[in-house]
């Protein structure tokens, strides 16, 4: 893969990717997430915290019925796009946080 290809996939510049590679600059959290999503690995694997590169793939398999439903309802949406995945995860987080807060108030 070239820096140009990765830069395009991440909506970044080739020079930024080059700086990441040379250690002259570090990606922010959002970019780390995009890189992990793009390569289909966990952030922990990308950062060297685990040797298990399949964690993200297992998560996707576990949620495959959910992803299939999204693909059927929104056929024009590219579920494999890292930006789409990031936004979906953010939306899921918001829903679950809201649910957890309601559960706390009811106790």
JOZI-V497538 format. One record per residue. N is the residue number from 1. SS is DSSP state (alpha for helix, beta for strand, coil for the rest). Layout:
n->[N N]
ss->[SS SS]
This chain:
n->[1 2 3 4 5 6 7 8 9 10 11 12 13 14 15 16 17 18 19 20 21 22 23 24 25 26 27 28 29 30 31 32 33 34 35 36 37 38 39 40 41 42 43 44 45 46 47 48 49 50 51 52 53 54 55 56 57 58 59 60 61 62 63 64 65 66 67 68 69 70 71 72 73 74 75 76 77 78 79 80 81 82 83 84 85 86 87 88 89 90 91 92 93 94 95 96 97 98 99 100 101 102 103 104 105 106 107]
ss->[coil coil alpha alpha alpha alpha alpha alpha alpha alpha coil coil coil alpha alpha alpha alpha alpha alpha alpha alpha alpha coil coil coil coil coil coil alpha alpha alpha alpha alpha alpha alpha alpha alpha alpha alpha coil coil coil alpha alpha alpha alpha coil coil coil coil coil coil coil coil alpha alpha alpha alpha alpha alpha alpha alpha coil alpha alpha alpha alpha alpha alpha alpha alpha alpha alpha coil coil coil coil coil coil coil coil alpha alpha alpha alpha alpha alpha alpha alpha alpha alpha alpha alpha alpha alpha alpha alpha alpha alpha alpha alpha alpha alpha alpha alpha alpha coil]
